[in-house]
Amino acid sequence: MKKYLLFSVLILSVAYLNPIKAQSNFVLKNNLAHQKINFKLNSNLIIIPIEINGKELSFILDSGVSTTVLFNLMPSDSLVLKNVEKIVLQGLGEGDNVEALLSKSNHFRIKNIQNNNQNLYIVINAKIDLSAKLGETIHGIIGYDLLKDFIVKIDYSKKQIHFYDPSKYEYKECKKCETFELEINKNKPYVNANVSIFENQELFPVKLLIDSGGSDALWLFENSKSEIQCPPLNFIDYLGEGLSGSIFGKRSRINRFKLGNFEFKEPTASFPDSSSVAFVKTFKERNGSIGGKILKRFQVILDYPNNKISLKKNKDFNEPFNYNMSGIDLVYQGQKLVREKEVTTFKVERDDGYAARGNEIILSYDYKFKFVPSYKINFVRGDSPAFEAGLMKDDVLIMINGEPAYKYKIEEIIYFFYLNENDKIKLEIERNGMPLKFEFRLRRMF
């Protein structure tokens, strides 16, 4: 009998339809009360190291997923998998279902946190590649399986996560904190909030998934029978990748978003295409998601054992809600070999022992070869500045604003596209082996 797993994005959400019950829990070894780990924050996503059967891999900590999925395992990773059987996955996106494996009774370890009987889904030939999107290797995602067993404090400012034993944890008085009830449905956490989409529109209630695996601020699901309608000032954009293909939708701004007494004015919001997210609407009361672009503005305490979440503002709370004004979706495409010139110099001293003022004589030129990151354009939004300038999908980025592209991390390059309207962007690209130069100015769409 085939089992089916539901997989969705942005960046990812997963819900399995036939959960496997025979799993043990994650526990703190040696009766510890607490474990702290550091994490990387990339595109508003939390990346943590997890050791599986003795092999360390990189996972996104995604509160929007209900099971653990591995989707980027290379032969060189040499991971030993236990008790494997074949299954079929329904993929979010435009394509067909994908094949996968279910592996049982695996050993997971995160420092002093461990689970000796963890199930793991391994996706075969997935169309999603988060490593290309983020510019670093991402092997999989984990959410409910880990979060359910602890009280988890996520400190986005310090890039630290604290896992506490619920039986030993004591809440400290926090006058600047607000606590909200969590509704756990099919192993996913939901919270009640309020939105106002149009100017002068009254706030109205919505139920949103807490989705630390989503890089956007908000996802809202349009419905002709509800008040959720995308504002007229919007543009169609590429929102991300599902197992079965690309996800598209509308990007815009809404008037207000309010969670308790925390309020954001004119946050960005994405309205995914209804056909792309049909599989994630298994919870009919759900109206969308709260993603990393909002969550990173808080210190977050997720308390699954007691069904609550506590939030406290951090230094990023008032950060503006910017978006990519270039129209370019950039991805990492591996490494390339480049030649760099090295110059060796020495100072010439006078016979009297005094150094020549600032004079340097070039002794020799030398060259060194090294591997550096390479980036290409994955998608160009129609009617965007980049599209109008003539940039195309699969153009390889060579230079940006006079500097070699390989000197930057992918998130640093993308940051240029989020800065100020009318900023000039100069790009040199390679197309079919030919170098080409382009320039354009960033332009707001709303």
C-alpha positions in Angstrom: 0.0 0.0 0.0 1.4 3.4 -1.0 1.8 6.2 1.5 1.4 9.8 0.5 3.3 12.8 1.8 2.2 16.4 1.2 5.0 18.9 0.5 4.6 22.6 0.0 6.6 25.8 0.0 7.7 29.0 0.5 10.2 28.1 1.3 8.7 24.8 2.5 5.8 23.2 4.3 5.2 19.5 4.6 2.3 17.4 6.0 2.2 13.7 5.7 -1.2 12.0 5.3 -0.4 8.8 7.0 1.8 9.6 10.0 4.1 6.9 11.4 3.4 6.6 15.1 6.2 4.3 16.2 8.8 7.0 16.9 10.6 7.9 20.1 11.0 11.5 21.2 14.0 13.9 21.1 15.5 14.1 24.6 18.3 15.9 26.3 21.1 13.5 27.4 22.4 13.2 30.9 19.2 14.7 32.4 20.2 18.2 31.1 17.7 21.0 31.4 18.8 23.0 28.4 20.8 23.0 25.2 21.9 26.0 23.2 22.9 25.8 19.5 24.0 28.5 17.1 22.3 28.8 13.7 22.9 30.5 10.4 20.2 32.9 9.1 20.0 33.0 5.3 17.0 34.7 3.5 15.2 34.8 6.9 15.6 31.0 7.2 17.1 29.1 10.2 19.8 26.6 9.2 21.0 24.1 11.8 23.4 21.2 11.7 22.0 17.7 12.5 23.9 14.5 12.8 22.1 11.6 11.2 23.5 8.1 11.8 26.9 9.7 12.4 26.8 12.0 9.4 26.4 15.8 9.9 24.0 17.5 7.5 22.4 20.9 7.2 18.6 21.4 7.9 16.2 24.2 7.8 14.2 24.5 11.0 10.7 24.9 9.7 7.8 25.1 12.0 5.5 24.7 9.0 6.5 21.1 8.4 5.0 18.1 10.1 7.7 15.6 9.4 11.4 15.4 8.5 12.4 15.4 4.8 15.8 14.9 3.2 15.8 16.1 -0.4 19.4 16.9 -1.4 21.5 13.8 -0.6 24.5 13.4 -2.8 26.5 10.1 -3.2 29.5 11.8 -1.6 27.4 12.3 1.6 27.6 8.5 2.2 24.7 8.5 4.7 23.6 5.1 6.0 19.8 4.8 5.9 17.9 2.2 7.9 14.7 0.3 7.2 13.9 1.8 3.8 10.7 1.5 1.8 9.5 3.2 -1.3 6.6 5.8 -1.2 5.0 8.4 -3.5 4.8 12.1 -2.7 2.3 14.7 -3.9 4.4 17.7 -4.9 3.4 21.3 -4.6 3.9 23.0 -8.0 3.1 22.5 -11.6 4.5 18.9 -12.1 3.7 15.3 -11.3 4.1 13.3 -8.1 7.7 12.4 -7.1 9.2 9.2 -5.8 10.6 9.0 -2.3 11.9 6.7 0.4 10.8 6.3 4.0 13.6 5.3 6.3 12.8 4.3 9.9 14.7 4.0 13.2 17.4 6.5 12.4 19.7 8.1 15.1 19.5 11.9 15.2 21.8 14.1 17.3 22.1 17.9 17.8 24.9 18.3 20.4 23.2 16.9 23.6 19.8 16.4 21.9 19.2 13.0 20.5 16.5 10.6 19.1 17.3 7.0 18.5 14.2 6.1 16.6 13.5 8.9 14.1 11.7 8.5 10.7 13.0 10.3 7.7 11.6 10.8 4.2 14.1 11.0 1.4 13.0 12.7 -1.8 14.2 11.2 -5.1 14.8 13.5 -8.1 13.1 16.5 -6.5 12.7 19.6 -8.6 13.5 21.8 -5.7 17.1 22.9 -4.9 17.3 25.1 -1.8 21.1 24.9 -2.0 21.1 26.8 -5.3 18.6 29.4 -3.9 20.6 30.0 -0.7 24.1 29.6 -2.0 25.0 26.9 0.6 24.3 23.2 1.0 20.9 22.4 2.4 20.1 18.7 2.9 16.6 18.8 4.3 14.0 20.3 6.6 12.8 19.4 10.1 10.0 20.9 12.2 7.3 19.3 14.4 9.4 16.1 15.1 11.9 18.3 16.9 9.9 21.2 18.2 7.1 19.1 19.9 9.4 17.8 22.6 10.8 21.1 23.9 10.1 24.6 24.8 12.2 26.4 22.1 13.5 29.9 22.4 14.6 31.4 19.0 16.8 34.4 19.4 17.0 35.8 15.8 19.3 38.7 16.9 22.0 36.5 18.4 21.3 33.6 15.9 20.9 31.1 18.8 18.2 28.5 19.6 17.7 27.3 23.2 16.0 23.9 23.7 14.5 23.5 27.2 13.1 20.4 29.0 9.4 21.4 29.5 9.4 19.7 32.9 12.2 21.9 34.1 11.4 25.2 32.4 10.1 28.2 34.3 8.8 31.2 32.5 10.4 34.5 33.6 8.4 37.6 34.0 8.6 39.6 30.8 6.6 42.9 30.6 7.5 43.4 27.0 6.4 39.9 25.9 3.0 38.9 24.6 1.8 35.3 24.7 -0.7 33.8 22.3 -2.5 30.5 22.1 -1.2 28.0 19.5 -3.7 25.7 17.8 -1.9 22.6 16.7 -3.6 21.0 13.7 -2.1 18.0 11.9 1.2 18.8 13.7 1.3 22.4 12.5 1.0 25.5 14.7 -1.6 28.2 14.0 -2.3 31.6 15.6 -5.1 34.1 15.3 -4.2 37.5 14.0 -5.8 40.4 12.2 -5.2 42.1 8.8 -6.5 45.1 6.9 -5.7 44.8 3.2 -7.0 48.1 1.8 -6.6 51.6 3.1 -9.4 52.5 5.5 -10.5 48.9 5.7 -11.2 47.7 9.2 -9.1 44.9 10.7 -10.6 41.4 10.3 -9.5 38.1 11.8 -7.4 35.5 10.1 -5.9 32.2 11.1 -2.2 31.9 10.0 0.4 29.1 10.1 3.5 30.0 12.1 6.0 29.2 9.3 9.7 29.7 10.1 10.5 27.9 6.8 8.9 30.7 4.8 11.1 33.6 3.8 8.3 36.1 3.0 6.5 38.2 5.6 3.0 37.0 4.9 1.2 34.6 2.6 -2.5 35.2 2.3 -4.9 32.9 0.4 -7.3 34.7 -1.8 -10.9 33.6 -1.6 -13.9 35.0 -3.5 -16.0 34.3 -0.5 -13.8 36.1 2.0 -12.3 39.6 2.5 -8.9 38.3 1.4 -8.3 39.9 -2.0 -5.0 41.0 -3.4 -4.7 44.8 -3.8 -4.8 46.1 -7.4 -1.2 47.3 -7.1 0.7 44.1 -7.4 2.9 42.1 -9.8 3.1 38.4 -10.7 6.2 36.9 -9.4 8.1 33.7 -8.9 7.5 32.8 -5.2 9.6 29.6 -4.9 9.9 25.9 -5.7 7.8 22.9 -4.7 8.8 19.2 -5.3 6.8 19.3 -8.5 7.8 22.6 -9.9 7.7 26.4 -9.6 5.3 28.4 -7.4 4.0 31.7 -8.8 1.7 34.3 -7.3 1.2 38.0 -6.7 3.3 40.3 -4.5 1.9 43.4 -3.0 1.5 45.4 0.2 -1.4 45.3 2.6 -2.6 48.1 4.9 -1.9 46.6 8.3 -1.1 43.4 10.1 -1.7 43.0 13.8 -0.8 40.2 16.2 -2.0 41.1 19.6 -0.6 44.5 20.4 2.2 44.1 17.8 1.3 46.0 14.6 3.0 46.4 11.3 1.9 49.1 8.8 2.2 48.3 5.1 4.0 45.0 5.3 4.6 43.1 2.0 2.4 40.1 1.4 2.3 37.3 -1.2 -0.8 35.8 -2.6 0.1 32.4 -4.1 -1.7 31.0 -7.1 -4.6 28.9 -5.9 -3.7 25.9 -8.0 -0.2 25.8 -6.6 -1.3 25.7 -2.9 -4.4 23.5 -3.3 -2.7 20.7 -1.4 -1.8 22.8 1.6 -5.3 23.8 2.3 -6.1 20.7 4.2 -7.0 22.9 7.2 -10.0 24.8 5.9 -9.8 27.5 8.6 -6.3 28.5 7.4 -6.0 31.9 5.7 -2.2 31.9 5.1 1.1 32.0 6.9 3.4 34.2 9.0 6.9 33.8 7.6 10.5 34.6 8.5 10.5 38.2 7.5 8.1 38.9 10.4 9.3 36.2 12.8 12.9 37.5 12.7 11.7 40.8 14.3 11.1 38.9 17.6 12.5 36.7 20.2 10.2 33.7 19.8 9.3 31.1 22.4 7.5 28.1 20.8 5.9 26.0 23.5 4.2 23.1 21.8 3.7 21.1 25.1 1.5 24.0 26.4 0.1 25.2 23.1 1.4 28.7 23.2 3.9 31.1 21.6 5.5 34.1 23.2 7.0 37.1 21.3 9.2 39.9 22.3 10.4 42.7 20.0 14.0 42.8 19.0 16.2 45.5 17.3 14.8 44.6 13.8 11.2 45.2 14.7 10.9 48.4 12.7 13.0 47.3 9.8 11.3 48.3 6.5 9.5 45.7 4.4 11.5 45.9 1.2 11.3 43.6 -1.8 13.3 42.7 -4.8 12.9 45.7 -7.2 15.2 44.3 -10.0 13.0 41.4 -11.2 15.9 39.0 -11.0 15.7 35.7 -9.2 19.3 34.6 -8.8 20.7 31.1 -8.0 24.0 29.5 -7.2 25.2 27.2 -9.9 28.3 25.7 -8.4 32.0 26.7 -8.6 34.2 27.9 -11.4 38.0 28.2 -11.7 39.3 31.8 -12.0 42.8 33.2 -12.4 43.8 36.1 -10.2 46.9 38.3 -10.6 49.2 38.6 -7.6 51.7 41.5 -7.3 54.8 41.2 -5.2 56.5 44.5 -4.2 59.4 45.7 -2.1 60.6 49.1 -0.9 63.8 50.5 -2.1 65.9 52.1 0.6 68.4 55.0 0.1 72.2 54.4 0.7 71.9 56.6 3.8 69.4 54.1 5.3 66.3 56.2 4.9 63.3 54.6 3.1 62.2 56.2 -0.2 59.0 58.1 0.6 56.1 56.0 -0.5 58.0 54.5 -3.5 57.5 50.9 -4.3 59.1 48.9 -7.0 57.2 46.0 -8.5 59.3 42.9 -8.1 57.1 40.4 -10.1 53.7 39.5 -11.3 52.3 36.1 -10.4 49.0 34.3 -11.0 47.0 32.0 -8.8 44.0 29.8 -9.7 41.1 29.2 -7.3 37.6 27.9 -7.3 34.9 30.6 -6.6 31.1 30.6 -6.5 29.2 31.1 -9.7 25.6 32.6 -10.0 23.1 32.6 -12.8 19.7 34.1 -13.4 16.9 31.6 -12.7 14.0 33.8 -13.6 13.3 37.4 -14.8 10.0 38.9 -13.9 8.1 40.4 -16.9 7.8 44.2 -16.9 10.6 44.5 -14.4 13.7 46.8 -14.8 15.9 43.7 -15.5 13.5 42.4 -18.1 13.3 45.8 -19.9 17.1 46.0 -19.9 17.2 42.7 -21.8 18.5 40.3 -19.1 17.4 36.7 -19.6 17.1 33.3 -17.8 20.4 31.4 -17.6 22.5 34.5 -18.0 25.6 33.9 -15.8 26.6 36.8 -13.6 30.2 38.0 -13.9 30.3 41.5 -12.4 28.0 43.6 -10.3 28.6 47.3 -9.9 32.2 47.0 -11.0 33.1 44.1 -8.7 33.4 40.4 -9.5 30.2 38.6 -8.5 32.2 35.8 -6.9 33.4 38.2 -4.2 29.9 38.2 -2.7 27.6 35.6 -1.1 24.4 35.2 -3.0 22.4 36.9 -0.2 24.8 39.9 -0.5 24.1 40.3 -4.2 20.4 40.0 -3.7 20.6 42.7 -1.0 21.6 45.2 -3.8 18.2 44.6 -5.4 16.3 45.5 -2.2 18.0 48.8 -1.4 16.7 52.2 -2.7 14.4 53.0 -5.6 16.4 54.5 -8.5 19.7 52.9 -7.4 21.6 52.0 -10.5 22.6 48.4 -11.0 25.4 47.6 -13.4 25.8 43.9 -14.5 28.2 42.1 -16.7 26.9 38.7 -17.7 27.9 35.8 -19.9 25.4 34.5 -22.4 26.2 31.6 -24.8 29.9 32.3 -24.1 29.7 36.0 -24.9 30.2 38.8 -22.3 27.4 41.4 -22.3 26.9 44.5 -20.2 23.6 45.8 -18.8 22.4 48.5 -16.5 19.1 49.5 -15.0 17.6 51.4 -12.1 15.5 49.8 -9.3 11.9 50.6 -9.5 9.0 50.2 -7.0 5.9 48.4 -8.3 3.8 49.5 -5.4 
